Amino acid sequence: MRRAAAGTLAFAMSLAAPCPARAQAGEGTVVDTVIVSGASRLPATTVLTLAGVLTGRSISYRDVQRAIHTLYGTGQYEDIRVSQGTVDGREALRFDLIERPMLARWTLRGATAVSEGSVRGKARLYEGQPYDPAAAARTRATIDSIYRQKGYYLARVDLRELPQDDGSLRVVFDVDEGRRVAIAQVEVEGNRRFSDEQVTDRLKTGPEGFFWFQKGEYKEDQLETDLRERLPEFYGNRGFVDFQVVRDTLLVHEETGKATLVLEIDEGEQYRVGTFEIVGNRKYPTQFLGQYYPFSDTTGGGFLGFGGSRGPPVFDRARWDEATQNVRTFYYNNGYIYAEVRPVLTRRTGPDGVNLVDLRWQVGEGTPAIVNKVSIRGNTITHEDVIRRSILMVPGDVFRQEALLRSYQTVSNLGFFEQPLPPPRYEPANEQGDVDVVFEVKERHTGNVNFGASLGQGTGV
């Protein structure tokens, strides 16, 4: 801090003057009294406690540095000056404090595309607290970032500090939204296998066009999804497993509000399917789990490297991920909820120079989970037996995810509870890995009251 350095410097220079009460060189100065000026919110005793400066002891410039740093850290002070001198023949250390004004209120003015509530949820600028210029600057940057996410790259935010009669401060963020940026064209660099049009067709972020729905709107979060999910999925499903977006740049023309989106990509090499193996499986044989393998009908390597006649196909990331998830689901539905199925891809170059990816499922089965207890919570009117008849699992059963899902659907369809029904959860019950299943319900209130009456034993109602 520049102010802190100045205060320390003033004190250090004062140490150079001759003083009878001075300790030996390098040991600092022994002061008899400490004076605090300008403290109205915190008592002087509290300031001295925070500063950690004690009379009757040697005080060096490092002690003053620490005191200034601590006092600034409270957020109460705008300026701190430290000086040393003689008062009534006694060595005195003086702290002159200038307090920050209190922030009375801050508002957002001129904003229509962004609500003040959305800004307040992210800002760290607090009313009724000492005003922090750094927090105000961060809030200004936050507002600018929100506008950029919405495509208003030409928006300008001005920070105005308005002193009030009572000494407090009011802050106004004046916003000139400008026009929303419209993408006029998308340029792709680095693509060799697919044309610009084929690549841009996979994006939801596109240039404006003739039709009314082709607005060319720029949304930062939508572009992020395009670059992190849609483009890698497009290339990954065609064997380009090393594809990556190197850089994206938005070139905005300030006068027209039109922009050019430039995407630099690295397609990498295209890979075909090599060998396939399953390791770690004990409960279910390899031939059985191999039925989920998605490339056995087309690959020349085939299952475990055998079979097939049409040559290795292009690797398809989507098919591989779906097959892996199907194996996981199979284990979960048979009680192995702790099973792990890890897909492993190993890149290599075949003898004929073809890029191949060898595939493997690394299986860790664990032990099957047994249902220890089934609990129902929240039912105040519906009898528990009615709900239990809809639950397709009982204590002692092997836990099956499919049975849990069907039970959830059946209980939900009873029509007695508010929708959507919270998904049931399962919790560890013991060290053996068994689970307790919990269904949470909330009775549906219709507002109707039905009165029933019956005659019994010939008399009474």
ZAGU-721990 format. One line per 10 residues: number of its first residue (from 1); their letters; for each residue x, y, z of C-alpha. Coordinates in steps of 0.02 Angstrom, whole numbers, m for minus. Each point is the difference from the previous one (the first is absolute). Layout:
<sites>
NUM = A = X:Y:Z; ...;
</sites>
This chain:
<sites>
1 = MRRAAAGTLA = 0:0:0; 70:169:m45; m78:86:152; 68:m131:117; 173:19:m73; m9:188:22; m49:m16:182; 141:m121:35; 124:111:m89; m48:149:107;
11 = FAMSLAAPCP = 28:m102:156; 164:m72:m62; 66:175:m39; m48:56:175; 107:m138:71; 153:79:m79; m13:154:112; 100:m1:163; m105:m46:150; 52:m29:181;
21 = ARAQAGEGTV = m124:m140:20; 61:m88:m156; 51:m180:18; 159:m61:m81; 15:2:m189; m108:m130:m85; m112:m27:150; m128:136:m38; m70:130:120; m79:m14:172;
31 = VDTVIVSGAS = m158:108:6; m85:61:156; m172:35:m73; m103:m39:m155; m124:129:m66; m148:m45:m114; m87:136:m99; m149:m12:m117; m80:m159:70; m187:23:23;
41 = RLPATTVLTL = m72:m173:m37; 125:m103:97; 62:53:173; 182:52:12; 32:m149:114; m64:m118:m135; 111:84:m130; 152:m21:112; m43:m182:31; m14:m32:m186;
51 = AGVLTGRSIS = 162:94:m34; 91:m101:132; 109:148:51; 48:2:184; 81:139:100; 161:m31:94; 63:m119:m132; 116:19:m148; m97:35:m162; 81:m24:m170;
61 = YRDVQRAIHT = m60:48:m174; m56:m181:m24; m118:16:148; m73:157:m79; m18:m90:m167; m98:m140:83; m109:125:93; m43:95:m160; m34:m161:m94; m117:m62:137;
71 = LYGTGQYEDI = m96:163:11; m22:8:m188; m62:m179:7; m150:53:106; m69:92:m151; m40:151:108; 135:121:m57; 37:95:m158; 168:67:58; 117:m35:146;
81 = RVSQGTVDGR = 146:114:45; 125:m42:135; 121:124:79; 116:2:148; 52:146:109; 8:73:175; m153:53:98; 30:81:171; 172:m75:3; m64:m175:m35;
91 = EALRFDLIER = 32:m105:m154; m165:m15:m93; m61:m102:m149; m150:76:m91; m128:m85:m114; m101:122:m105; m147:m94:m77; m118:52:m139; m153:m110:0; m87:m60:m156;
101 = PMLARWTLRG = m175:69:m28; m145:m117:31; m87:m68:m155; m180:58:15; m65:m82:m159; 53:m57:m172; m110:m14:m153; 4:m51:m182; m64:133:m121; m40:m15:m184;
111 = ATAVSEGSVR = m6:m190:m4; m142:m89:m88; 79:m162:m62; 75:m37:172; m98:8:163; 73:78:156; m43:m157:96; 112:m108:m111; 144:120:32; m28:9:188;
121 = GKARLYEGQP = 7:m189:9; 179:2:m64; 66:166:68; 97:17:162; m46:179:36; m94:18:163; m111:143:52; 20:63:178; 185:m48:m1; 156:106:m30;
131 = YDPAAAARTR = 16:33:m186; 130:m110:m86; 59:74:m167; 77:m166:m51; m167:m90:27; m86:135:m102; 124:m27:m142; m30:m187:7; m188:29:m5; 23:108:m153;
141 = ATIDSIYRQK = 100:m140:m82; m136:m124:50; m134:105:m85; 107:12:m156; 24:m189:2; m188:m31:15; m32:110:m151; 134:m91:m100; m82:m166:40; m161:68:m71;
151 = GYYLARVDLR = 85:62:m158; 11:185:43; 183:24:m40; m23:186:m30; m74:35:172; 89:130:108; m13:12:188; 49:160:92; 27:4:187; m60:158:89;
161 = ELPQDDGSLR = 35:37:183; m123:127:71; 41:73:174; m152:29:111; m32:139:126; 22:m118:148; 174:m51:m58; m54:m165:m74; 17:m49:m182; m122:m55:m133;
171 = VVFDVDEGRR = 65:m98:m150; m84:m6:m170; 50:m115:m142; m55:90:m159; m24:m122:m143; m2:38:m185; m51:m167:m72; 29:44:m181; m59:m122:m131; 10:m186:18;
181 = VAIAQVEVEG = 138:m81:m101; m61:m100:m149; 112:m129:m81; 16:38:m185; 112:m148:m43; 94:m146:75; 173:m42:m64; 84:m166:35; 189:m24:m5; 95:m164:7;
191 = NRRFSDEQVT = m136:m113:m70; 63:m121:m132; m126:m144:m3; m162:99:14; m54:161:m82; m41:161:92; m184:m31:m31; 6:m177:70; 84:64:158; m112:152:26;
201 = DRLKTGPEGF = m156:m105:m28; 41:m86:165; m4:164:95; m151:82:77; 99:162:m11; m22:48:m182; 1:155:m111; m155:102:m33; m96:m47:m156; m152:32:m107;
211 = FWFQKGEYKE = m128:m89:110; m70:80:157; 72:m133:115; 177:27:m65; 37:146:116; 186:m31:19; m12:29:188; 161:m19:96; m17:m89:167; 159:m41:91;
221 = DQLETDLRER = m69:m150:94; m74:m72:m161; 166:20:m91; 87:m84:147; m114:m151:m21; 34:0:m188; 187:m3:24; 9:m120:147; m136:m123:m46; m78:12:m174;
231 = LPEFYGNRGF = 158:16:m106; 100:m132:98; m151:m116:m14; m12:28:m188; 184:m40:m28; 10:m136:133; m142:m97:m82; 104:m1:m160; 161:m66:75; 87:164:41;
241 = VDFQVVRDTL = 27:m35:184; 138:131:18; m104:144:m66; 13:164:93; m49:182:m19; 161:99:6; m73:175:6; m161:97:m25; 0:185:m40; m144:122:m19;
251 = LVHEETGKAT = 42:149:m111; m128:138:31; m27:153:m109; m50:136:124; m96:108:m123; m111:m135:m74; m7:m123:144; 40:m141:m121; 126:m132:48; 104:m137:m78;
261 = LVLEIDEGEQ = 27:m157:102; 167:m82:m41; 26:m180:57; 173:m78:m8; m9:m190:18; 119:m147:m3; m86:m152:m73; 138:m123:41; 9:m170:m83; m144:m115:m38;
271 = YRVGTFEIVG = 4:m165:94; m75:m168:m43; m46:m138:122; 140:m120:47; m11:m140:128; m118:m16:145; 12:m87:169; m87:m8:169; 103:m19:158; m45:m13:184;
281 = NRKYPTQFLG = m169:m86:m23; m31:m154:108; m186:m18:26; m49:14:m183; 104:m82:m138; 85:99:m135; m106:m77:m138; m158:60:88; 59:180:29; 70:1:m176;
291 = QYYPFSDTTG = m178:4:m66; m3:185:46; 154:37:m107; m63:118:m138; 126:m37:m139; 5:m190:m5; m109:m8:m155; 112:107:m109; 178:1:63; 134:m104:m84;
301 = GGFLGFGGSR = 87:m19:169; m165:m57:74; m30:m54:177; 167:m42:79; 79:28:m172; m95:m136:m92; m140:0:m128; m64:131:m120; 46:20:m181; m37:177:m54;
311 = GPPVFDRARW = 148:82:82; 7:105:157; m138:131:8; 21:181:48; m8:20:188; m166:75:61; 12:84:169; m188:7:28; m23:m188:m31; 146:m41:114;
321 = DEATQNVRTF = m63:110:143; m177:m70:m17; 64:m179:5; 106:38:154; m151:72:89; m103:m152:m47; 127:m114:85; m5:110:155; m190:m7:1; 5:m189:m15;
331 = YYNNGYIYAE = 109:m12:155; m109:125:96; m157:m97:m43; 76:m157:71; 48:72:169; 178:54:m40; m30:185:37; 183:22:47; 64:m73:m163; 114:108:m107;
341 = VRPVLTRRTG = 13:m19:m188; 141:109:m63; 22:22:m188; 182:3:m56; 59:58:m172; 176:m38:m58; 59:83:m161; 121:m87:m118; 49:m9:m182; m34:m164:m91;
351 = PDGVNLVDLR = 124:m90:m115; m81:81:m152; 14:174:74; m182:12:53; m34:89:165; m85:m121:118; m76:15:172; 0:m158:107; m149:m8:118; m16:m75:172;
361 = WQVGEGTPAI = m127:m9:140; 89:m1:167; m128:m76:119; m1:7:189; m153:m98:55; 5:12:189; m135:m92:95; m188:7:m27; m101:111:116; m145:m74:100;
371 = VNKVSIRGNT = m152:103:49; 10:16:189; m153:108:32; m134:93:m101; m65:158:85; m147:112:m46; m4:177:67; m125:141:m12; m164:m97:m15; m126:65:125;
381 = ITHEDVIRRS = m164:m62:m78; 42:m141:m119; 29:m165:87; 176:m65:m13; m61:m170:m63; m76:84:m153; 168:76:m44; 100:m157:37; m106:m102:m120; 65:115:m138;
391 = ILMVPGDVFR = 183:m23:47; 80:m143:m95; 138:m37:125; 2:m65:178; 138:m23:129; 112:m144:m48; m16:29:m188; 151:35:m106; m5:186:m34; m47:33:m182;
401 = QEALLRSYQT = m3:173:m74; m135:m51:m124; m114:m57:143; 31:164:90; m50:100:m154; m158:m102:m29; m46:18:184; 20:187:m13; m113:7:m152; m133:m109:82;
411 = VSNLGFFEQP = m4:101:162; m5:161:m100; m149:m64:m101; m104:m36:155; m65:179:m12; 7:31:188; 157:107:5; 60:167:m65; 96:m5:m163; 137:m15:m46;
421 = LPPPRYEPAN = 36:m130:131; 179:14:68; 107:m143:m69; 30:m138:128; 173:m8:70; 106:m141:68; 124:16:142; 138:m116:62; m69:m109:140; 153:m94:61;
431 = EQGDVDVVFE = 182:m41:m39; m52:m143:m114; m66:124:m127; m186:m31:29; m118:146:m24; m154:80:78; m127:65:m125; m100:156:45; m158:63:m87; m48:181:41;
441 = VKERHTGNVN = m183:47:m35; m109:151:32; m188:m19:10; m102:90:m132; m130:121:73; m155:16:m109; m98:121:108; m151:m117:3; m73:m70:161; m109:m157:m11;
451 = FGASLGQGTG = m116:m50:140; m58:m181:9; m135:m77:108; m59:m178:26; m132:m87:103; 58:m134:119; m91:m124:112; m165:78:m46; 31:156:103; 121:144:m5;
461 = V = 91:80:m143;
</sites>
